[in-house]
Structures are given as C-alpha cells and as structure tokens.
Amino acid sequence: MRTWLLILLLPVLTPGWDGASRLGLLGPKVDFTATPVALDASDPARRTVGRLTYLGGVELKSPDPVFGGFSSLTVEGRRFTLLSDGGNIVRFDLDGRWGISARQFAELPGGPDTGWRKRDRDSESIIVDPATGDRSIGFEFANAIWRYDRDLTRVCRHAAPRAMRKWNENGGPEAMVRLADGATIVFSETTRPKTSTGKRGAGRIAIRFAGDPTARPNAGFRFLYMPPADYDPSDAALLPDGRILVLNRAFTFPFNFTAKLTIVDPKAIRPGERVRGEEIATFAAPVLHDNFEGIAVVREGDDTVIWMVSDDNQLFLQRSLLLKFRLDPAVLGVPGR
C-alpha cells in the first residue's frame, strides 16, 4: 500500500523541470507538401530578379510543428537534403513538375554537447567532399565543424578551430564553401574585428582553411568579408568558374527579411585582406523575400542553377520557401542566348 501511495504521489511531490526544453525532433510521420509560389505576387508573369531568371519555387508545409528552420541544403540530381538549425534532416526527390517523392525525416547522429538543447545542434552550414561524399557541417554556439559520412548516419571526426573560438556564440560558422583546390572558406555571420580603440570594425571575420578544417583546424589564415551594408552572410556556394556565391541576409523592424547575392573572387582572398563581392540580385518587396539561409549551385546542361531555401524560424509569420533560378550566363563570361 505504501508503495502504491508513493507512486500516486510522485507526480505531485516531484518538482517540475525548469531547465532547458528538449530539442524538438521530427515525428515518425513523414508528411509535407509543396505548393507553387510566384516570384512576384503582384506580377505573376515576372521572371527576373537582378541577374537571375526564376524557374519556379514552392512553399514547404507540414503538420509536424518541428518541420522547418532550414539553414542549409544540398542538391544532388533530383535528391534534396535540407538541414535545420536544430540538426533535423528532411530528404526528398523533386521532379521537373515539382512533384515530391521518397520523403525522409532523420536527425544528425551526433554533434556538439549532449544534443538535449537546440543550441547543441545549431547546424548552420554544410559542404560536400566530392571525393568521398562526406558532409562537413558548421555549428554555431560551439563554433565547431563536424564531418559525417555521405548519408549523415555516422560521425567521422570534428574540430573546434582555435581561430573560431572567440566568434560570437550566435554568429559563428553561418556560411561555408569548399573551393576547387580543396581549401575551405568559413564565414562568421556577425563576428567583427576589433579596432585599435577596442570597438568593433566593419566586415565579418572569415577563415580560409588549407583543406578540411576537421583534419587541419589550425592551417590557414584570416581575412575580412565585407557584406552589403546592414547585411550578414548566411550561406555560400561555389560557382562553375571557381568564384564564390554568397547569400547575405538582413532583418529590419518591425518584421522584414531581405537578401542579397554577391560574387567573391577567391583570388582576392589573402591574409588580412578586406574582400567585397559584386552584387547580382536583391530579394526585397515586391519579389519573394524571407529569411533565406541556404544556397546551392548545380549544373543542368549548359545552365548554372541556383537553389535557395528559407528558415521560417517555425513562426507563422514566415515560410519555408525553396526557390530555383538560372544564373545569367554573362555573369560567368558566357555569351547570352
């Protein structure tokens, strides 16, 4: 009788948990839809923004409340992998008519700290090793880079590079790109250099690692990326000509996100150098604009295709948008059609 009384009273006598809430994980039911969206709702026929041609896009929705928060993506043929800023993985195939199949939900098998809190799995950037297919992922808060196998089912190794240790907790390795020579560029989202007076200067600290940061975390040098005024880098990808496409994002009150795309020539990246990019597109009203955090570049025949995904922060005011564009061939020095 005493045992049963203790069991019945346990929920009343036990103090409530007042620590950090558990990281949200996607449920067992893999359910989401893709609804087409216009580039400009006020002009549905519009197809261009800057040096890009709109090839279509969708809004992704799911009844699962954890769905969304996408901060990076990879595109390999028809196979898409979206990674959230909580380490959740959404995979699917996408056909030419925007039909979705082979849906999958998963979580990263490991990462910084215990994985209980969202900040333990704040995955913001991803790159692919073309030789092995392994994925390297940048984590904010920990300012670390973890390498996984191609299927994101096993941790290979990880490192917290010394040069990144003092980066802002919530402004760390937001953007990452692998160059053709194997070097890796990592951009801090908000970490700025200190001036001689102790104040923060312009630019965002970035590092050019001489190879894989998880294998050679202290080999490389620092430079400064100068984003457009009031913008921060949120992702990066390699263009076919070897230059770097940088996605820059800005937030303004009361609640408005805009984005700009810039192109950086890696030849300009040298120790301590201030590097600026050439602006090629701006995403602001009336065209689609949201909290764009992920970008990928692929080739489709002779076309250079750019994919962008937005982080909805799991708020009803925002959307998970997946958009497709063709880059103007002249940007790459190719004559127009």
Secondary structure, 3 states (H helix, E strand, C coil): CHHHHHHHHHHHHCCCCCCCCCCCCCCCCCCCEEEECCCECCCCCCCEECCEEEEEEEEEECCCCCCCCEEEEEEECCEEEEEECCCEEEEEEECCCCCEEEEEEEECCCCCCCCCCHHHHCEEEEEECCCCCCEEEEECCCCEEEEECCCCCCEEEEECCHHHCCCCCCCCEEEEEECCCCCEEEEECCCCCECCCCCECCCEEEEEECCCCCCCCCCEEEEEEECCCCCEEEEEEECCCCCEEEEEEEEECCCEEEEEEEEECHHHCCCCCEEECEEEEEECCCECCCCEEEEEEEEECCEEEEEEEECCCCCCCCCEEEEEEEECHHHHCCCCC
